[in-house]
Amino acid sequence: MRSLFNEPGSDGTVRWASCPLNTRKIILDLTVDPAREGSEKRMSVADWKNMDIPLIPIEGKNHGTILSDPGDDLADLVDSALQVSSAPTFTQWIDDATKKTRGARAKIDEWQQFVVRVVDERGDPVPDYNLQLFKRASGAGADNSIKQFNLDVHTYKGDSSLRCFHVRLADLDYKKLPNLWVRVIASSGSQLVGYLGFGSEKPADAPALDREAKWDGTLDISSLPSDTGIKFFYSFTTTLIELRLNREPLPLTGKNEICWF
């Protein structure tokens, strides 16, 4: 029975090893605050981090057999890594290891890891939300959801505002996307508090918003700042996404149900 649930090399703690630690953070700010300088800026992209920690795949091995049956090639790489004593020798080791594992790298499907957190304007977590990616058809036509983005989602039990997505980029044909949009649907689960933000298709003065605990909005992320074209997807990397919303007492107009005088 155990063999049906545990694939070789899987002990329940390792997800996908083809998503290394070279990371960048993208902030998608949907908060509405006219008084804040620069509040119209919806996207920001941090510099890449850990670029000197690339993926070095070893063909035919997993995180179990690299110890029990490493083979000569892996043993040689580890031995040479232990001889590194300076930045130049580290760079040289990376170059050598990359060349030696080029064949293994070419056989791996492209994956990207996304670690997402949704917070309100004060930085408090938003635990109940749904995140979707989609492409928008030109002219009249339905939006096309990119369902592959949500196929493998892990929610952190200690804080459900934190979620990890693993995306097999080969399934997306991401290099040919005409555009890229993100949709967030957030629910407070209460008639006392609701969410508000940029990108909602409902008018800001719609009566239904006064009592609606669930909110949704969209944002065009086809061309991120500091990039050209669609650069949301980078294979073999980890992307951190922080998405910000307003959390307000309801109703949005008139006397609210939380605090009044």
C-alpha positions as CSV (number, residue, x, y, z in Angstrom):
1,M,0.0,0.0,0.0
2,R,2.9,2.3,0.8
3,S,4.3,2.0,-2.7
4,L,1.1,3.4,-4.1
5,F,1.4,6.7,-2.3
6,N,5.2,7.2,-2.1
7,E,7.1,7.6,-5.3
8,P,10.8,6.9,-5.2
9,G,12.7,9.8,-3.7
10,S,9.6,11.2,-2.0
11,D,9.1,11.3,1.8
12,G,6.4,13.9,2.0
13,T,8.9,16.8,2.6
14,V,10.3,17.3,-0.9
15,R,8.1,18.7,-3.7
16,W,10.0,19.6,-6.9
17,A,13.8,19.8,-6.9
18,S,13.8,21.5,-10.3
19,C,12.9,24.9,-8.7
20,P,16.1,26.2,-7.1
21,L,16.8,29.2,-4.8
22,N,17.5,31.9,-7.4
23,T,14.5,34.1,-6.7
24,R,12.9,37.5,-7.3
25,K,9.9,39.2,-5.7
26,I,7.0,40.7,-7.6
27,I,4.6,43.0,-5.8
28,L,1.1,43.5,-7.3
29,D,-0.5,46.4,-5.4
30,L,-4.3,46.6,-5.9
31,T,-4.8,48.9,-2.9
32,V,-6.7,52.1,-3.5
33,D,-5.2,55.1,-1.6
34,P,-5.3,58.4,-3.4
35,A,-3.5,60.1,-0.5
36,R,-0.4,57.9,-0.9
37,E,2.3,59.2,-3.2
38,G,2.8,56.7,-6.1
39,S,-0.3,54.8,-5.3
40,E,-1.1,54.5,-9.0
41,K,2.0,52.2,-9.4
42,R,0.6,48.7,-9.4
43,M,3.6,46.5,-10.1
44,S,7.2,46.4,-8.8
45,V,9.9,43.8,-9.4
46,A,12.8,43.3,-7.1
47,D,16.3,42.4,-8.2
48,W,17.1,38.7,-8.7
49,K,18.7,37.1,-5.6
50,N,20.9,34.0,-5.3
51,M,21.8,34.0,-9.0
52,D,25.0,32.2,-8.1
53,I,23.0,29.1,-6.9
54,P,21.9,27.6,-10.2
55,L,20.2,24.2,-10.7
56,I,22.7,21.4,-11.0
57,P,20.7,18.3,-12.0
58,I,22.1,14.7,-11.7
59,E,20.6,12.3,-14.2
60,G,18.8,9.3,-12.7
61,K,19.2,10.4,-9.1
62,N,16.7,11.7,-6.5
63,H,17.2,13.1,-3.0
64,G,17.4,9.5,-1.6
65,T,19.8,7.9,-4.1
66,I,22.3,10.7,-4.1
67,L,23.3,9.3,-0.7
68,S,22.7,5.6,-1.2
69,D,24.0,5.3,-4.7
70,P,25.7,8.6,-5.8
71,G,27.8,7.3,-8.7
72,D,31.2,8.6,-9.7
73,D,30.1,11.8,-11.5
74,L,28.2,13.1,-8.4
75,A,30.9,12.0,-6.1
76,D,33.5,13.9,-8.2
77,L,31.3,17.0,-8.2
78,V,30.9,16.9,-4.4
79,D,34.6,16.3,-3.9
80,S,35.6,19.3,-6.1
81,A,32.9,21.5,-4.3
82,L,34.6,20.8,-1.0
83,Q,37.9,22.1,-2.5
84,V,36.3,25.6,-3.2
85,S,38.0,28.2,-1.1
86,S,37.4,31.5,-2.9
87,A,35.0,33.4,-5.1
88,P,37.0,32.6,-8.3
89,T,37.2,28.9,-7.5
90,F,33.4,28.9,-6.7
91,T,32.7,30.5,-10.1
92,Q,34.9,27.9,-11.8
93,W,33.1,25.1,-10.0
94,I,29.8,26.4,-11.2
95,D,31.0,26.6,-14.8
96,D,32.4,23.0,-14.6
97,A,29.4,21.5,-13.0
98,T,27.1,23.3,-15.5
99,K,29.0,21.8,-18.4
100,K,29.1,18.3,-17.0
101,T,25.3,18.3,-16.3
102,R,24.2,20.0,-19.5
103,G,22.8,16.8,-20.9
104,A,20.8,16.1,-17.8
105,R,19.5,19.6,-17.7
106,A,18.3,19.4,-21.3
107,K,16.1,16.3,-20.4
108,I,14.3,18.0,-17.6
109,D,10.8,19.6,-18.1
110,E,10.8,23.3,-17.4
111,W,9.2,24.1,-14.1
112,Q,8.8,27.3,-12.1
113,Q,7.9,27.7,-8.4
114,F,5.7,30.6,-7.2
115,V,5.3,31.4,-3.5
116,V,2.3,33.7,-3.2
117,R,1.1,35.8,-0.2
118,V,-2.0,38.0,-0.1
119,V,-2.1,40.8,2.5
120,D,-4.1,43.9,3.2
121,E,-2.9,47.5,3.3
122,R,-1.5,47.0,6.8
123,G,0.4,43.8,6.0
124,D,-2.1,41.5,7.7
125,P,-2.7,38.2,6.0
126,V,-5.7,37.6,3.7
127,P,-6.4,33.8,4.3
128,D,-9.3,33.1,1.9
129,Y,-8.6,33.9,-1.7
130,N,-8.3,32.3,-5.2
131,L,-5.6,33.3,-7.6
132,Q,-6.0,32.8,-11.4
133,L,-3.9,33.6,-14.5
134,F,-5.6,34.1,-17.8
135,K,-5.1,35.5,-21.3
136,R,-7.6,38.0,-22.7
137,A,-8.9,37.5,-26.2
138,S,-8.8,40.5,-28.5
139,G,-12.2,42.0,-29.2
140,A,-15.3,40.3,-28.0
141,G,-14.6,36.9,-26.5
142,A,-14.3,35.0,-23.3
143,D,-11.2,35.2,-21.2
144,N,-9.0,32.0,-21.4
145,S,-8.0,30.7,-18.0
146,I,-4.6,29.2,-17.7
147,K,-5.7,26.2,-15.7
148,Q,-2.3,24.7,-15.4
149,F,-1.3,27.4,-12.9
150,N,-3.6,26.0,-10.3
151,L,-3.0,22.3,-10.8
152,D,-0.5,21.8,-8.0
153,V,-1.1,24.2,-5.1
154,H,0.2,23.8,-1.5
155,T,-1.3,26.0,1.3
156,Y,0.8,26.6,4.3
157,K,-1.1,25.3,7.3
158,G,0.3,27.9,9.7
159,D,-0.9,30.8,7.5
160,S,-3.2,30.1,4.6
161,S,-2.3,33.5,3.0
162,L,0.9,31.8,1.9
163,R,0.6,29.3,-1.0
164,C,3.1,27.6,-3.2
165,F,2.4,26.8,-6.8
166,H,4.5,24.6,-9.0
167,V,3.9,25.1,-12.7
168,R,5.1,22.9,-15.6
169,L,5.9,25.6,-18.1
170,A,5.9,23.2,-21.0
171,D,2.1,22.9,-20.6
172,L,1.6,26.6,-20.9
173,D,3.4,27.4,-24.2
174,Y,4.2,30.6,-22.3
175,K,6.5,32.1,-24.9
176,K,3.5,32.5,-27.2
177,L,1.1,34.1,-24.8
178,P,-0.5,37.3,-26.4
179,N,-1.0,38.8,-23.0
180,L,-1.2,37.8,-19.3
181,W,-3.6,38.8,-16.6
182,V,-4.0,37.9,-13.0
183,R,-7.4,37.7,-11.2
184,V,-7.8,37.5,-7.5
185,I,-11.0,36.6,-5.7
186,A,-11.0,37.3,-1.9
187,S,-13.6,36.6,0.7
188,S,-13.7,37.8,4.3
189,G,-16.4,35.3,5.2
190,S,-18.2,38.1,7.1
191,Q,-20.8,40.7,6.5
192,L,-18.9,43.1,8.7
193,V,-15.6,43.3,6.7
194,G,-14.9,43.2,3.0
195,Y,-12.2,43.7,0.5
196,L,-11.7,46.5,-2.0
197,G,-9.1,47.2,-4.7
198,F,-8.1,48.3,-8.1
199,G,-9.3,46.3,-11.1
200,S,-12.8,45.3,-10.1
201,E,-15.3,45.1,-12.9
202,K,-18.0,46.4,-10.6
203,P,-18.4,50.1,-10.3
204,A,-17.0,51.6,-7.1
205,D,-20.5,53.0,-6.2
206,A,-22.4,49.7,-6.9
207,P,-24.9,49.2,-4.1
208,A,-24.0,45.5,-3.9
209,L,-20.5,46.3,-2.8
210,D,-21.8,47.8,0.4
211,R,-22.7,44.3,1.7
212,E,-20.5,42.0,-0.3
213,A,-17.9,40.0,1.6
214,K,-16.4,38.6,-1.6
215,W,-14.5,40.8,-4.0
216,D,-12.6,40.2,-7.3
217,G,-10.3,42.2,-9.4
218,T,-8.0,41.8,-12.4
219,L,-4.6,43.3,-13.4
220,D,-2.7,43.2,-16.7
221,I,0.8,41.9,-16.0
222,S,1.7,41.4,-19.7
223,S,4.8,43.6,-19.4
224,L,6.3,43.8,-15.9
225,P,8.5,46.8,-15.1
226,S,12.2,46.5,-16.0
227,D,11.3,43.7,-18.4
228,T,10.3,43.6,-22.0
229,G,7.3,41.5,-23.1
230,I,5.9,38.8,-20.9
231,K,8.6,37.9,-18.4
232,F,6.4,36.5,-15.6
233,F,7.7,33.0,-16.4
234,Y,11.3,32.0,-15.9
235,S,12.1,28.3,-15.9
236,F,14.0,26.8,-13.0
237,T,13.5,29.7,-10.7
238,T,11.4,30.7,-7.7
239,T,9.1,33.7,-7.9
240,L,7.8,35.4,-4.8
241,I,4.5,37.3,-5.3
242,E,3.0,39.6,-2.8
243,L,-0.5,40.8,-3.6
244,R,-2.0,43.7,-1.7
245,L,-5.7,44.5,-1.2
246,N,-7.7,47.0,0.9
247,R,-9.7,45.5,3.8
248,E,-12.6,47.8,4.9
249,P,-15.5,47.6,7.4
250,L,-18.9,47.2,5.7
251,P,-21.0,48.8,4.4
252,L,-18.5,50.9,2.5
253,T,-20.7,54.0,2.6
254,G,-22.6,55.4,5.5
255,K,-22.4,54.0,9.1
256,N,-20.4,50.7,9.2
257,E,-21.1,47.8,11.5
258,I,-17.7,47.8,13.2
259,C,-17.3,51.2,14.8
260,W,-19.5,54.3,14.8
261,F,-20.3,57.3,17.0
